[in-house]
Amino acid sequence: MVLDVSNPYFYKLGGTLEVDAPSYVQRQADNDFYQGLRSGEFCYVLNSRQMGKSSLQTRTRQRLEAEGIRCAIVDITEIGTTESTAVEWYAGIIDTLLNGFGLYGQFDLNDWWESLPLLSPVQRFSKFLELVLLRSIAGPIVIFIDEIDSVRSLPFDADDFFAVIRSFYNQRSTEPDYRRLTFALIGSATPVDLIRDMQRTPFNVGRAIELAGFRLDEVAPLQMGLGLERETMGEILDWTGGQPFLTQKVCDLVRREVEGRPPSPQVWGDMKEWVAGIVREGITENWEGKDNPVHLRTIRGRVLEGSLLGLYQQVLASTDGLVADDSIEQIHLRLSGLVVKRDGRLQVFNRIYREVFDRAWVDGELAKLRPAYYGAAIAEWSVTGDESRLLRGEALREAIAWSSGKQLSDQDSRFLRLSQEAENQAEKEANQILAAARHQAETALTIANRRVKRQASIGGTVLVISLLLAAIALTSAIFAGNQMELSEE
């Protein structure tokens, strides 16, 4: 079958797919997201990057607007984060909503903002939703908040922003008009990340939309672009695990490979190796020079910046995956995109990631992160088992300080634990030796004191006798002298 190459943009590598993109793949999440927002549920799609969140948002918005539901998208990255003040940020959100809902002709933001001098920026935002937006639009309203994780870069506390959203959700029970307003949060974060203050109630409202990878029964639009048998898509998904960006990229590589020259019968007989060769040549071998648009480097950065190497090493070492406990560390590793939760276990998302981010890569990155003396010691110990390479004294204390707050590998944890045990044992033995020496010294001192006392006692007796004899002699002399004086008289 010859490929149809009339559409050069059939596969989209990075970015949001156009509404009419033929390579868009509908998943269960499409229906869940649409039905949830259509029925007025607050929804959030929180997943790793390049999983198709923005494309899902665009398609869902189109479907909702086709039914008369008014929608607007607030992209947090377009408003600004790192250098924004609270006033600029909240005013920017309101400005985006005015533009998205076409309200600029009937509302002056500057005058309205200045008319509320006693209210904080977040209170003005709340008032805008209540007194302007809900009164200006009669029907149901959906506000998409995209790139929601960017709020973590704001120089001020954004907890109040989510508190306002939750407040509108809670007031639905007493304010029927509030039921017309629905929010959809989209980004690479967790609900726990959204409100940082541990003293406040976490952001726990709304419906989580699970965004899984492509399944074979969903990828007919991608197969159409290849013009090849379903078996080819099966091999592609075997490499990508259905990860949207990678699946589009591998399909594009395959399409380029066979453009105008379909595989020969010999190739069909070894389709598995043929696809594997395309993936390795186009993606995994010397991957840093081929990572365009950037994908693998983003994952690497998130794993390294989040100190998740040790946890990922545990996932690699597990035959059928690491037991998922939904800890913060595990959730952040999942948000990196490198692993996925399947059947209650963390597993590497796909074969491409497993080949790129293999054990050798982990070992190399760990070696870069470890202090020089530590890296040399653990490297030799891991090969020889020589306990003399275990850390001692100040080196051990520095290594423990370095490891604080890090998700260490099993090897690092064992090395530090054995070093600590050896240090404790050496300290115990030293204390025993010191105690024995102290006991011996105290015994010797006791004996010496006894001798001194005995000698002092003997000497004292002699001295007393001598003094007595001297006194007797003196008395005798005085007596004799007196007798002589009497006789002379």
Secondary structure as UniProt FT lines:
FT   TURN            8..9
FT   TURN            19..20
FT   TURN            22..23
FT   HELIX           28..38
FT   TURN            39..40
FT   STRAND          43..46
FT   TURN            49..50
FT   HELIX           53..66
FT   TURN            67..68
FT   STRAND          70..75
FT   HELIX           76..79
FT   TURN            82..83
FT   HELIX           86..100
FT   TURN            101..102
FT   HELIX           104..106
FT   HELIX           109..114
FT   TURN            117..118
FT   HELIX           121..127
FT   HELIX           128..133
FT   HELIX           134..136
FT   STRAND          141..146
FT   HELIX           148..153
FT   HELIX           159..170
FT   HELIX           171..173
FT   HELIX           176..180
FT   STRAND          181..187
FT   HELIX           191..194
FT   TURN            198..199
FT   STRAND          207..208
FT   HELIX           216..218
FT   HELIX           220..226
FT   HELIX           230..240
FT   TURN            241..242
FT   HELIX           244..258
FT   TURN            259..260
FT   HELIX           265..268
FT   TURN            269..270
FT   HELIX           271..279
FT   HELIX           280..284
FT   TURN            285..286
FT   HELIX           287..289
FT   HELIX           296..305
FT   TURN            306..307
FT   HELIX           309..317
FT   STRAND          322..323
FT   HELIX           328..335
FT   TURN            336..337
FT   STRAND          339..342
FT   TURN            343..344
FT   STRAND          345..348
FT   HELIX           351..356
FT   HELIX           359..369
FT   HELIX           372..384
FT   HELIX           387..389
FT   HELIX           393..403
FT   TURN            404..405
FT   HELIX           410..488
//
